[in-house]
Amino acid sequence: SGLVAAAVVSSPVCLANMMKRITRPWTLDYIYNLAVAAGLRYFIWTHRHSIKTVSNFDIQGALWEWTLPGLEEIGISQEFGYVNRHQYYEQASSLDYI
């Protein structure tokens, strides 16, 4: 992807616990999950031509996903070098670094 480094400044968060919370149907966290996933799908659609030139990301598959875990399973975590979303949650969680 050409990405060399990235930084996120936030409070410590356990990605696995966060994903459990946002996947409980019809809670405020779940609705937030749907809204963020919709924003990501829009970003993917808008930038699909650029994404295709630098990645094998499954754009069509991603456009059918409605949740963050679904988008991560389709390939977001793999784009950053993780085997699956669970490895991503374990290794990318800020909880261990902040």
MODELLER restraints for C-alpha pairs under 7 A, 6 or more apart:
rsr = mdl.restraints
at = mdl.atoms
rsr.add(forms.Gaussian(group=physical.xy_distance, feature=features.Distance(at['CA:1:A'], at['CA:54:A']), mean=5.86, stdev=0.5))
rsr.add(forms.Gaussian(group=physical.xy_distance, feature=features.Distance(at['CA:1:A'], at['CA:55:A']), mean=6.76, stdev=0.5))
rsr.add(forms.Gaussian(group=physical.xy_distance, feature=features.Distance(at['CA:12:A'], at['CA:94:A']), mean=5.12, stdev=0.5))
rsr.add(forms.Gaussian(group=physical.xy_distance, feature=features.Distance(at['CA:12:A'], at['CA:95:A']), mean=4.45, stdev=0.5))
rsr.add(forms.Gaussian(group=physical.xy_distance, feature=features.Distance(at['CA:12:A'], at['CA:98:A']), mean=5.91, stdev=0.5))
rsr.add(forms.Gaussian(group=physical.xy_distance, feature=features.Distance(at['CA:13:A'], at['CA:93:A']), mean=6.23, stdev=0.5))
rsr.add(forms.Gaussian(group=physical.xy_distance, feature=features.Distance(at['CA:13:A'], at['CA:94:A']), mean=5.54, stdev=0.5))
rsr.add(forms.Gaussian(group=physical.xy_distance, feature=features.Distance(at['CA:13:A'], at['CA:95:A']), mean=5.00, stdev=0.5))
rsr.add(forms.Gaussian(group=physical.xy_distance, feature=features.Distance(at['CA:14:A'], at['CA:93:A']), mean=5.38, stdev=0.5))
rsr.add(forms.Gaussian(group=physical.xy_distance, feature=features.Distance(at['CA:14:A'], at['CA:94:A']), mean=6.81, stdev=0.5))
rsr.add(forms.Gaussian(group=physical.xy_distance, feature=features.Distance(at['CA:14:A'], at['CA:95:A']), mean=5.54, stdev=0.5))
rsr.add(forms.Gaussian(group=physical.xy_distance, feature=features.Distance(at['CA:15:A'], at['CA:89:A']), mean=4.98, stdev=0.5))
rsr.add(forms.Gaussian(group=physical.xy_distance, feature=features.Distance(at['CA:15:A'], at['CA:93:A']), mean=5.52, stdev=0.5))
rsr.add(forms.Gaussian(group=physical.xy_distance, feature=features.Distance(at['CA:16:A'], at['CA:89:A']), mean=5.46, stdev=0.5))
rsr.add(forms.Gaussian(group=physical.xy_distance, feature=features.Distance(at['CA:21:A'], at['CA:29:A']), mean=6.52, stdev=0.5))
rsr.add(forms.Gaussian(group=physical.xy_distance, feature=features.Distance(at['CA:22:A'], at['CA:29:A']), mean=4.63, stdev=0.5))
rsr.add(forms.Gaussian(group=physical.xy_distance, feature=features.Distance(at['CA:22:A'], at['CA:30:A']), mean=4.45, stdev=0.5))
rsr.add(forms.Gaussian(group=physical.xy_distance, feature=features.Distance(at['CA:22:A'], at['CA:33:A']), mean=5.78, stdev=0.5))
rsr.add(forms.Gaussian(group=physical.xy_distance, feature=features.Distance(at['CA:23:A'], at['CA:30:A']), mean=5.47, stdev=0.5))
rsr.add(forms.Gaussian(group=physical.xy_distance, feature=features.Distance(at['CA:24:A'], at['CA:30:A']), mean=5.99, stdev=0.5))
rsr.add(forms.Gaussian(group=physical.xy_distance, feature=features.Distance(at['CA:33:A'], at['CA:67:A']), mean=6.06, stdev=0.5))
rsr.add(forms.Gaussian(group=physical.xy_distance, feature=features.Distance(at['CA:33:A'], at['CA:68:A']), mean=6.17, stdev=0.5))
rsr.add(forms.Gaussian(group=physical.xy_distance, feature=features.Distance(at['CA:34:A'], at['CA:66:A']), mean=6.23, stdev=0.5))
rsr.add(forms.Gaussian(group=physical.xy_distance, feature=features.Distance(at['CA:34:A'], at['CA:67:A']), mean=5.48, stdev=0.5))
rsr.add(forms.Gaussian(group=physical.xy_distance, feature=features.Distance(at['CA:37:A'], at['CA:66:A']), mean=6.03, stdev=0.5))
rsr.add(forms.Gaussian(group=physical.xy_distance, feature=features.Distance(at['CA:37:A'], at['CA:67:A']), mean=5.31, stdev=0.5))
rsr.add(forms.Gaussian(group=physical.xy_distance, feature=features.Distance(at['CA:37:A'], at['CA:68:A']), mean=5.29, stdev=0.5))
rsr.add(forms.Gaussian(group=physical.xy_distance, feature=features.Distance(at['CA:38:A'], at['CA:66:A']), mean=6.88, stdev=0.5))
rsr.add(forms.Gaussian(group=physical.xy_distance, feature=features.Distance(at['CA:41:A'], at['CA:62:A']), mean=6.90, stdev=0.5))
rsr.add(forms.Gaussian(group=physical.xy_distance, feature=features.Distance(at['CA:41:A'], at['CA:63:A']), mean=5.66, stdev=0.5))
rsr.add(forms.Gaussian(group=physical.xy_distance, feature=features.Distance(at['CA:44:A'], at['CA:59:A']), mean=6.98, stdev=0.5))
rsr.add(forms.Gaussian(group=physical.xy_distance, feature=features.Distance(at['CA:48:A'], at['CA:59:A']), mean=6.92, stdev=0.5))
rsr.add(forms.Gaussian(group=physical.xy_distance, feature=features.Distance(at['CA:57:A'], at['CA:75:A']), mean=6.22, stdev=0.5))
rsr.add(forms.Gaussian(group=physical.xy_distance, feature=features.Distance(at['CA:58:A'], at['CA:74:A']), mean=6.79, stdev=0.5))
rsr.add(forms.Gaussian(group=physical.xy_distance, feature=features.Distance(at['CA:58:A'], at['CA:75:A']), mean=6.94, stdev=0.5))
rsr.add(forms.Gaussian(group=physical.xy_distance, feature=features.Distance(at['CA:61:A'], at['CA:74:A']), mean=6.65, stdev=0.5))
rsr.add(forms.Gaussian(group=physical.xy_distance, feature=features.Distance(at['CA:62:A'], at['CA:71:A']), mean=5.70, stdev=0.5))
rsr.add(forms.Gaussian(group=physical.xy_distance, feature=features.Distance(at['CA:62:A'], at['CA:74:A']), mean=6.12, stdev=0.5))
rsr.add(forms.Gaussian(group=physical.xy_distance, feature=features.Distance(at['CA:65:A'], at['CA:71:A']), mean=5.84, stdev=0.5))
rsr.add(forms.Gaussian(group=physical.xy_distance, feature=features.Distance(at['CA:72:A'], at['CA:85:A']), mean=5.78, stdev=0.5))
rsr.add(forms.Gaussian(group=physical.xy_distance, feature=features.Distance(at['CA:73:A'], at['CA:84:A']), mean=6.58, stdev=0.5))
rsr.add(forms.Gaussian(group=physical.xy_distance, feature=features.Distance(at['CA:73:A'], at['CA:85:A']), mean=5.96, stdev=0.5))
rsr.add(forms.Gaussian(group=physical.xy_distance, feature=features.Distance(at['CA:77:A'], at['CA:84:A']), mean=6.02, stdev=0.5))
rsr.add(forms.Gaussian(group=physical.xy_distance, feature=features.Distance(at['CA:77:A'], at['CA:85:A']), mean=5.50, stdev=0.5))
rsr.add(forms.Gaussian(group=physical.xy_distance, feature=features.Distance(at['CA:77:A'], at['CA:88:A']), mean=6.01, stdev=0.5))
rsr.add(forms.Gaussian(group=physical.xy_distance, feature=features.Distance(at['CA:78:A'], at['CA:84:A']), mean=6.27, stdev=0.5))
rsr.add(forms.Gaussian(group=physical.xy_distance, feature=features.Distance(at['CA:82:A'], at['CA:88:A']), mean=5.62, stdev=0.5))
